[in-house]
Amino acid sequence: MKKTILVVGGTGFIGKNFITTLIKKKKFNIFSLSKTKLSKKLCVKGIKYIFCDIKKKNQLKKKLNFSVDYVVNFSGHINHKEKKKTYETHFLGAKNLIDIFLKRKIKKFIQIGSSVEYGFLKSPHDEKNNLDIENLRSIYGRSKLSSTKYVIKCYKKNNFPGLVIRPYLIYGPGQSHERLIPTTIINCLKNNSFNCSSGKQIRNFMFVDDFSKILYKCLFLKISGEIFNIGSSKNYKVKFIINKINQLIGKGSPRYNKIKLRKDEPLNLYPKLKKIKRYIKFKRATKIEFGLKKTIFYYKKSYNEKNLFN
């Protein structure tokens, strides 16, 4: 008999990709919960869609009046400059979900955290670090860490079957245009001259398909109350990524040192992966060049269809 899984934020970039992984496995009845309604054209056959604002607890309770075995919470607010909405979605929304499922017998609740929870701690980041919310400069980081602490608290107090996953920079087809890799691709495809930072920041990039496969395996871990970093085994300077995209496309002109780093932006951000590798076997990851080529192909096709290069 198939189990039921609820993917909160299932219409977002990573959530949609994770649902694609679930469909291929054919083991779940899949529910997607998100705030923004989709047109029928964009809905995937076989997926049951629920539309609800997770900040509204009473409404959420009514919508979730069915039996659920697994929950994965990707929900979030994209514009982190909107501090109130960021806090309410990333923490209060997550808390509402946890409170609802705290009294039910679910098998696993996976909260998608963030590498930003580590703030300005020196990389590589270790899950053992005892993190203080007061040390974080961004409301996004504070909200995510508050959610992490609530999951762990509920595990210790109520044996809640929660796990926290901290992904690093996930990229791939369908990501929001404001992110580093899509915005670089689009500028290069349009043959623009575009401003960049120094590009000296070191980041950990992971192709979205690789992340989804590892996350799927996390559903069946027999442990709870733990935090896991998830990323790739290689780290790259931002300048290398921009130059590689520029080289692959053969157009566009990045202009370095034209944008200052944000005050809440760490120079280096990459993980230790020793803990997750004790529990999950990593298969060969998508090489950065191949992942970038697949991503470039997606945006090129998408923009050609909209006649934006004609």
C-alpha positions in Angstrom: 0.0 0.0 0.0 1.3 3.4 -0.9 2.2 5.9 1.8 1.1 9.5 1.7 3.6 12.4 1.5 3.0 16.1 1.9 5.5 18.4 0.1 5.1 21.9 1.5 6.3 24.4 -1.1 5.8 21.7 -3.8 5.4 24.3 -6.6 8.7 26.0 -6.0 12.0 25.2 -7.7 13.4 22.5 -5.4 9.9 21.2 -4.3 8.9 20.6 -7.9 12.1 18.7 -8.6 11.7 16.6 -5.5 8.1 15.7 -6.6 9.5 14.6 -9.9 11.8 12.2 -8.0 8.9 10.9 -5.9 6.8 10.3 -9.1 9.6 8.1 -10.5 9.8 6.0 -7.4 6.0 5.2 -7.6 5.8 4.6 -3.8 3.7 7.6 -2.6 0.4 9.3 -2.9 1.7 12.9 -3.3 0.2 16.1 -2.0 1.6 19.5 -2.7 0.8 22.4 -0.5 1.6 26.0 -1.5 0.2 29.5 -1.2 0.0 30.4 -4.8 -2.5 28.7 -7.0 -1.3 27.1 -10.2 -3.1 27.1 -13.6 -4.3 23.6 -14.6 -1.7 23.7 -17.4 1.1 23.7 -14.8 -0.4 21.1 -12.5 1.2 17.6 -12.8 -1.1 14.7 -13.4 -1.6 12.5 -10.3 -0.5 15.1 -7.8 -3.1 16.4 -5.4 -2.7 20.2 -4.9 -3.7 22.1 -1.8 -3.5 25.9 -1.7 -3.2 27.5 1.7 -1.1 30.1 3.5 0.8 28.2 6.2 1.0 31.3 8.4 -2.8 30.9 9.0 -2.9 28.0 11.4 -6.7 27.4 11.6 -7.0 27.4 7.8 -4.0 25.0 7.6 -5.6 22.6 10.1 -8.8 22.4 7.9 -6.8 21.8 4.8 -4.7 19.1 6.3 -7.6 16.9 7.5 -6.3 13.7 6.0 -3.8 11.1 7.1 -0.1 11.8 6.2 2.9 9.6 6.7 5.8 11.9 5.6 6.1 15.7 5.4 8.9 17.7 3.7 8.8 21.4 4.3 10.4 23.5 1.6 8.1 26.5 2.2 9.6 30.0 2.2 9.4 33.6 1.2 11.7 34.6 -1.7 12.1 38.3 -1.1 14.2 38.4 2.1 14.0 42.2 2.2 10.4 41.8 3.3 11.4 41.0 6.9 8.0 40.4 8.4 6.8 38.0 5.7 10.2 36.2 5.7 10.0 35.6 9.5 6.3 34.6 9.4 6.8 32.1 6.6 10.1 30.6 7.5 9.5 30.3 11.2 5.8 30.8 12.2 4.7 28.8 9.2 7.1 25.9 10.0 6.0 26.0 13.6 2.3 25.8 12.6 3.1 22.7 10.5 5.1 21.0 13.3 2.4 21.8 15.9 -0.3 20.2 13.6 1.7 17.0 13.0 3.1 16.9 16.6 -0.1 15.2 17.7 -0.2 12.8 14.8 1.7 9.5 14.2 3.8 10.5 11.2 6.9 8.6 10.2 9.1 11.6 9.3 9.0 15.4 9.2 11.9 16.9 7.2 12.5 20.6 7.7 14.6 22.2 5.0 16.9 24.6 6.7 19.7 26.6 5.3 23.5 27.0 5.3 22.9 30.6 6.2 22.1 29.4 9.8 25.9 29.1 10.3 26.2 32.9 9.8 29.9 34.0 9.8 31.3 30.8 11.3 34.4 29.7 9.5 33.9 27.1 6.8 33.7 24.1 6.5 30.6 24.1 8.6 30.0 21.3 11.1 26.6 20.4 12.4 28.0 20.1 15.9 28.3 23.9 16.2 26.0 25.3 18.9 24.5 28.2 17.0 23.2 31.4 18.6 20.3 33.3 16.8 21.6 36.6 18.2 24.8 36.2 16.2 23.0 36.1 12.8 22.6 39.3 10.9 19.8 38.3 8.4 16.2 37.8 9.3 16.2 34.8 6.9 19.0 33.1 8.8 17.3 33.9 12.2 14.0 32.5 11.0 15.6 29.3 9.7 17.6 28.7 12.8 14.5 29.3 15.0 12.7 26.6 13.0 15.7 24.2 13.4 15.7 24.7 17.1 12.0 24.1 17.3 12.3 20.8 15.5 15.0 19.7 17.8 13.1 20.9 20.9 10.0 18.9 19.8 12.1 15.8 19.2 13.6 16.0 22.7 10.3 16.8 24.5 7.8 14.8 22.4 10.0 12.3 20.4 8.8 14.1 17.3 10.3 12.3 14.2 11.9 15.5 12.8 15.1 15.9 10.8 16.7 19.2 9.6 18.5 19.3 6.3 20.8 22.2 5.6 21.4 22.4 1.8 24.1 24.6 0.3 23.6 26.3 -3.1 21.2 24.2 -5.1 21.0 25.1 -8.8 19.5 23.8 -12.0 16.7 24.2 -14.6 13.7 26.3 -13.3 15.5 28.2 -10.6 14.3 31.8 -9.9 15.9 34.3 -12.3 17.3 36.4 -9.3 19.7 33.7 -8.3 23.4 33.8 -9.3 23.5 31.1 -11.9 20.2 31.9 -13.7 20.9 35.7 -13.8 24.4 35.1 -15.2 23.1 32.7 -17.8 20.4 35.1 -18.9 22.8 38.1 -19.1 25.2 36.0 -21.2 22.5 34.7 -23.5 21.4 38.3 -24.1 25.0 39.3 -24.7 24.8 41.9 -21.9 27.6 43.6 -20.0 26.6 43.0 -16.4 27.9 44.0 -13.0 29.3 41.5 -10.5 31.0 41.4 -7.1 34.7 40.5 -6.9 33.7 36.9 -7.3 36.1 35.9 -4.6 33.4 34.3 -2.5 33.7 30.5 -2.1 30.5 28.6 -2.4 29.3 25.0 -2.6 27.1 24.2 -5.6 24.9 21.1 -6.0 22.8 20.2 -9.0 19.1 20.0 -8.0 18.7 16.3 -9.2 21.5 15.2 -6.9 20.0 17.0 -4.0 16.5 15.5 -4.6 18.0 11.9 -4.7 19.8 12.4 -1.4 16.7 14.0 0.2 14.6 11.0 -0.9 16.9 8.7 1.0 16.6 10.9 4.1 12.9 10.0 4.3 13.8 6.5 5.4 16.5 7.2 7.9 15.7 5.5 11.2 17.0 8.4 13.3 15.3 11.7 14.2 16.3 14.9 16.0 19.4 15.3 13.9 20.8 18.1 11.5 22.5 17.2 8.3 24.5 19.3 5.9 23.9 18.4 2.2 26.1 19.6 -0.6 28.6 18.6 -3.2 32.2 17.5 -2.5 33.7 20.4 -4.4 33.7 24.2 -3.7 34.1 26.9 -6.2 34.8 30.6 -6.3 31.8 32.6 -7.6 34.1 34.1 -10.3 34.9 30.6 -11.6 31.2 29.8 -12.0 30.5 33.1 -13.8 33.5 32.7 -16.1 32.5 29.1 -16.8 29.0 30.1 -17.8 30.4 32.9 -19.9 32.8 30.5 -21.6 30.1 27.9 -22.3 27.7 30.4 -23.9 30.4 32.5 -25.6 28.6 35.8 -25.1 28.2 38.4 -22.5 30.7 40.5 -20.4 30.9 40.2 -16.7 32.2 43.4 -15.0 33.8 42.4 -11.7 34.2 44.6 -8.6 31.1 46.6 -9.4 28.9 45.3 -6.6 29.8 45.3 -2.9 29.2 42.3 -0.8 26.1 42.5 1.5 26.8 43.1 5.1 25.1 39.8 6.0 27.0 37.8 3.3 29.8 35.5 4.4 32.9 35.4 2.2 33.1 31.5 2.4 30.2 29.2 2.7 30.7 25.4 2.4 30.0 22.3 4.5 31.6 19.3 6.1 29.7 16.3 4.8 31.1 13.6 7.0 27.9 13.2 9.0 25.5 12.6 6.2 27.9 10.3 4.5 27.8 8.0 7.5 24.2 7.3 6.8 23.8 7.8 3.1 25.9 6.6 0.2 26.6 9.4 -2.2 26.4 8.3 -5.9 28.6 10.0 -8.5 27.5 13.7 -8.5 26.7 15.7 -11.5 29.9 17.5 -12.6 29.6 21.3 -12.5 30.2 21.7 -16.3 27.5 19.2 -17.2 25.1 20.7 -14.6 25.7 24.2 -16.0 25.2 23.0 -19.6 21.8 21.4 -18.7 20.8 24.6 -16.9 21.9 26.8 -19.8 19.9 24.6 -22.2 16.8 25.0 -20.1 17.0 28.9 -20.1 18.0 29.1 -23.7 15.0 27.0 -24.7 12.7 28.9 -22.4 13.7 32.3 -23.7 13.7 31.3 -27.3 10.1 30.1 -26.8 9.2 33.5 -25.5 11.1 35.2 -28.5 13.3 37.2 -26.1 16.4 36.6 -28.3 14.8 37.4 -31.6 
